[in-house]
Each structure stands twice: as structure tokens, then as C-alpha cells.
Amino acid sequence: MYLAPGCEINLSGNATTAGQLPRNFGVRALVSPNPDTTRVYNIETTVGVQHELMPGFQVNAGWFHRTFHNLPRQTNTLQNFSDYTLVNVVSPLDGSLIPMYNVSAAKLTQINNVVATDDSQKEWYNGYEISFSARLPHGASLFGGTTIERMLWTLCNEQSNPNNLLYWEIIKRSCRRGETVLDFGRSPRGSSNLDFKLRWGAQELPQPFYMYAPKGEPPRMNARDPGVQRLVRLWQRLPRALADALGPTICRSFLA
């Protein structure tokens, strides 16, 4: 039954007209390659040095550099910037206006993603490795090391979603204020959200969650849980001024 618990999408026929599914859902693939797409390739350069500091003790250092070429770009050919409407959101930190864009209802379900080669996109990797090895008495060996790595992307040719400009605007404002670090927020490993943030040159840092489990088992992180939904409905009923005042504190304390 439509909108029954656990079923929020009506697959019986009007899900596309209701704006829940793409209009071509179930008819053909929503992503297709451009016939002129070329193969992605990468070039790796490695330089290393070894040195024996004393008999039986050796240190190693290495530099690893990799550049990627013919990177793909996915574009929704049925949407463009003119299909988005500007919505100014007030920053809870300083009261300034942050531009965001909502796609129009008429274009929400218009999806035809084409993957093509984009020569303007750049991606490169740098890694630095330091290790050691030592021969110990009685035939034993001791070894160890560490690696520092960084990946950078440049994305300057996004045609269908102007919300990418929001990140660029945040970076520009941060630079003007003399900031040297921008926190992109928490994202689960392997998520598309994390992949998007990494393409802006973000660096991954571990941020573990510590949860209290009174029943002796870890709590389930389920957005559809009735308890979570009650909190969502409660938050939606808060006055705007109160939500703006509590939002930054809650984000910094529980979500950052």
C-alpha cells in the first residue's frame, strides 16, 4: 500500500509524476557512456633510497607520485543551471547569506546522465614512506614504518548542478578570512558523500563515535527508527529562531 510503514514509494504507477522517481525509471539505464569516451589511465613515478646506518640496521625512504588522465565526468543532459532557483540560507555562525539552489519540480525527475571524458579534470597522488629493518640476535628481525599520503582533485567543469558552487564560495570566504583549514564534516567510509568531498582536496581524519549501550549491544543507526523519526518531527516543529540557536551547538557536540 502506498505510504504504508516501510513503503514510501508508490511503484504502482504515479511515482514518477509525484516526483519520487525519474521519469525513465525502469525503462532504460539512467547512466550511459558517451561514444567518444576514452580509457582512463595513470602514470606512476617512484623514487626510493636505502641506507645502512650501522651493521644490521637499515632505513628506507620513498616518494610515490601518480597522475590520472582522461578522467570521466557525469552530466545530466536534461538539467542545467537555469533549472535551479536561488534560495538564500542564513548562516547560524555569523548571519551572512549562503546561496543554495533547488531544482525545479518540473525537472526533478528529468534524469539522463551521460559519462564523458573531461580533460579539464585533474587528479594526482603523492605518498611519502619511511621504514626501517633490523637484524636481531638469534635470527630474529624487527621492521616497521609509516606512510603519509595525499590525493588532490580539480573539478572545474560541472554543468548540471550549481550547488557545487556552494563549496567553492565557502572556500573563497574562508581564504579571505585567513583560515587555513576547512572542516567538510563527517561522512561514512565508502559513501558517495565522502567521495565528493575528497574531490575538493579534503584529507581524511578518523572521527570515532562513542555510544552508550545500556542493553549491552551497540545501538542501530537507522534513520527510519521510530525514536529517530520522533526527534525529527520535534525538530521540525521548533521555532526558526530556536532551531538556528541550537543547531550549531548540536552539530559541534554530536555530529562534527
N, C-alpha and C positions, 0 to 999 in steps of 0.2 A: 504494500500500500504506500502511496506517495506520502513522503514526510512522516512516515511511521518511525518509531525509535530504531535507530541503526540504518535507516534508509532515507537519505536526504536528497537523492537524485531520482527523478522520475524517468525511468528508462522506457516508459510505455509510449512516448511519442512527443511530448511537448517540452522535453528538457532543453532542446536547442532554442526553441522560441522563448523559453523562460530565461535564457541567458545562463544556463547551468553547464552546457556542453557546447563544444564547437559545432557549427552547422554541418560540417562534413564528418562528424564523429561516426565511426563505424562504417563509413563509405569507402574511404581510402586513407592511406597514411598521411599524418599531419606534417611529416617532415620528409622532404625529398632532396636529393643531391642535384646541384647544377651540373649539366653535362660537361662543362669546361673545368670542373674541379680537378686540381692536380694533387698528387700524392704528398702528404706531409713527410718531411724528413728533418733530421737533426745532425749537426756536426759537433763532435766532442773532442776537446783538447785536454790532455793530461800532462802535467809536469810533476815529477817527484824527485826527492833526494833522500839518500840514506847516509848515515854517518855512525861509525862505531866510536862511541865516546871512550870506552875502555874495553879491555878484553871481556867478551861475553855480554856486553850491553850495547844495544843499538837503538837509535832513534830514527824515525821516518817522518817526512813531511810531504804533503802532496796538495796540488791545486787541480781542481776539476772544473772545466768550463764547457757548457753546452749551449748551442744556439738552435732554435727551432725555426723552420721555414715552411712557407705555404700553409699557414695556419687557417683553419676554417672559420667562417662567420655565418651564424644563422640569422636570417632576416624573415620577418613576417611580411610577405609581399602585399597582404591585404590591409595593412595598417601603416600609418605614417604619423609624423608629428602633429599634423593638422587634426587628427582624430582624438587628440588628448585635450582636456580642459585644465587650465591652471587652477590649482587650489593652494592658497597660502596657509601654511600651518605655523602657529605661533610657537617659537622655541621656549620650553619651560626654563631654560637657563638664563637667557638674557632678554627675552621678549621680542627678539627680532623675528622677521618673517622668513620662513623656509619654503621655497617654491616646490610643490609637488604636482603631479599630473595624473588625472584619472581618464582612462579611455572611455569613450562614449559608449552608451548602452548598445547602439546600433552596430558598433564594431567589436564589441566584447567577444562575440563568438565567431568573428571572422578570422580564421587561422589558416595560413598556408606558409609554413616555414620552409625556406629554401636554404640549403647549406652550400656555400660557395667559398672559393679561395680568396682570402683577403691579404694582399701584400702589405697593407699598412699595419697589420698586427705584428707585434714583435714579442718574443718570449725568450728568456735566457736564464741560465742557471750557473751559479758559482758555488763551489764547495771547497772547504779547506779541512784537511785531515792531518792530525798529529798522532803518532803512535810510537810505541816502544816495545822492545822484546829483550828478554834477559835469560841467560842460561844459569840455572841454579845447581847447587850440588846434587849429587845422586841422580843425575839425568833429568831433573825437573826443569820446566820452562815457565816463565812469567811474561805475560804480554797484556797490552791494553792500549787504549787510545780514545780519541774523541773527534767528532766531525761537526763543523759549523757550515750551514748551507743557507742559500737564499735564492728564491726564484722571483723574477720580475716579468710583468706583462705591460704592454702598452696597447690600449684599445681606444682608437680614435675615430671609428667609422661605424658606430651603432646608428642604424637608420630608423628603427621602428619603435623604440621606447625612450622617450625623453627623460624618464626617471633616472637614467644613468647620469644625467647632468646634475642630479642632486648630489651624488658623491663628489663630483668634480667641484661643485660650489662649496661643499664642506671643506674640501682640501684647500681651495683658494682662501677661504676665510681663515682657516687655521694657520696658513702660512703668513697671512697679513698680520695675525695676532702674535707671531713669533713662536708658535707651537712647533715642536719637533716630533711629537708622537700623536697619532690619531687612532683611537680605540674603535675598531669596527664592530665590537660587540661579540657575544658568544654565539657559536654555531656548532652543531654536531659534526663529528668527523664523517666524511663521505657524503655530506649533504650538498645539494646544488647551491645553497646559500653560501657555504664555505668556499666552494669553487669560484663563485662570482667575486667574493671579497679578495681572494688570493690573486685574482687577475688585476687588482689595483696595486699590487706590490706588497700586500699585507704579509706579516710574518706570524706564523702560528706560535702561540704560547699556551701551555696547559693551564686550564682553569677547572680543577676538580670540584664536583658537588659533594657536600657532606649532608646526608639526610638522616633524620631521626626516624627509626622504625620501631615503634612501641610493640608491635606484634612479632618482632624477631625476623621479619622478612623485608627486603627492600621495597619501597613503595613503587607502584607502577606509574610511569609518566604517560598518562593517556589524556589528551585534551578533551575527549568525549566523556570522561568520567563525570558522573552526576555532581560530585563535590566541586570539580573544576568549573563545570558549567554554572553552578550557583554563584561562584565567585565572579565569573564573567558577567552574569546578569546584574549582580550587585554593583560591579564597577561601572557598567553602562548606565545605571540609574543615578550615579553620583553627580552633583552639580559640576559644571565645567571648571569653575574656579577651584573647587576642592580637588578634582582629579589632576589638574595642572600642578597644584601644590604638592600632592602626594606622589605623582608619577616619578620625578627624578630620584627621590629618596628610595622608593621601592626598586627602581631599576638598579641603582648603585648597590643596594644592600642585598638583593636577591637574584637579580638577573644579569648583572655585569660580570 
